Amino acid sequence: MAHKAGFVNIIGNPNVGKSTLMNAFVGERLSIITSKAQTTRHRILGIVNGEDFQVILSDTPGIIKPAYQLQQSMMEFVKSAFEDADVLVYMVEIGEKALKDEAFANKIANSKVPVLLLLNKIDKSNQEQLEEQVTYWQEQLPTAEIHPISALEGFNISAVFNRIVELLPESPAFYPKDALTDKPERFFVNEIIREKILMHYKKEIPYSVEIETNEFFEEEDIIRMRSIIMVERETQKGIIIGHKGSALKRVGVEARQDLEKFFGKQVHLELYVKVNKNWRSDANQLRRFGYTDKK
């Protein structure tokens, strides 16, 4: 039997369920999921292997109009997703009418590769709304295949995945067959900590934070980690720490619990908070944190 392999890139507006979809496909929690927009900052690969296929899924940041350098870099990840896709998954939700960036919308309409438009969150709609939305998107993107799904409930996910495999080109595997992702372990430590901050802090705080794990020592029964939470201002540092360290402790406890599930062993996590002024607008800092190409 011929082997198929290729890159399947998931794009869409913020909060449409891209990360939930990729995690459902991969069967692991690779992308962090919260109710806040712009949760995903990087382009994250999740790899699904079968005997005769390798699907390389890419979860990308939600499409926005960039307001500062970090967001500009995030949109570069989306741009790159158009360039190497074998199949493009464009995700929308019930009631949505367009992408937040017209240039990206035009790229989808003129795509040279198969486009699957996934109409997500249909569990929140009725039959009439669903039919109306399908008709609308058929008119907007006549070349796309439309598949109603619920990423959260798992509805129609298997059928969509099987269709993706059908559309992939014949090719040997790009990654080892036991690979799950292209990201290093420290990346997922950073993301799990950042998820807890997105969950527990309001306003600008979660978007001003970057995590750096500078120690990761794996022993037979335990992994010892030391991570730094970076903020842009002193006032933010105080908010992250909280009264007598209570807020930071909550982040640490919840992150450690998730890290133990992720790695399957006991975790010792030390958290520190440090001010790194205006890192979101500093090209050198963004390179350091992996948001732009290292040159």
Number of C-alpha atoms within 10 A of each C-alpha: 5 9 15 20 24 24 22 28 28 29 28 27 23 21 21 21 24 30 26 22 23 24 20 18 20 19 12 12 16 24 26 19 21 17 11 14 16 20 22 23 20 21 23 22 23 25 24 19 18 13 9 15 22 25 24 24 26 25 29 30 27 26 21 18 11 13 8 11 16 21 20 16 22 23 22 17 20 23 16 13 21 21 10 14 22 22 24 26 25 22 22 25 22 20 13 13 12 13 20 15 13 10 9 17 17 12 12 22 14 12 17 13 15 19 25 20 25 26 24 24 20 18 15 11 13 10 9 8 14 18 11 12 19 17 13 13 19 14 11 14 17 12 16 22 15 20 16 23 22 20 25 15 13 13 16 14 20 12 11 18 13 10 12 21 19 12 18 20 16 14 14 14 17 13 15 10 14 10 12 18 18 12 13 8 13 17 14 19 24 18 22 25 27 21 21 21 23 24 14 13 14 11 8 10 19 21 19 17 23 19 23 19 19 10 15 16 10 13 10 7 9 15 18 14 19 16 21 19 22 21 26 19 15 13 11 20 19 16 14 25 18 14 10 9 12 12 17 21 16 16 21 20 15 14 22 21 12 16 21 15 11 16 14 11 14 18 20 16 18 15 17 16 19 16 17 17 15 12 20 22 14 14 15 14 17 18 14 13 14 11 23 19 9 10 5
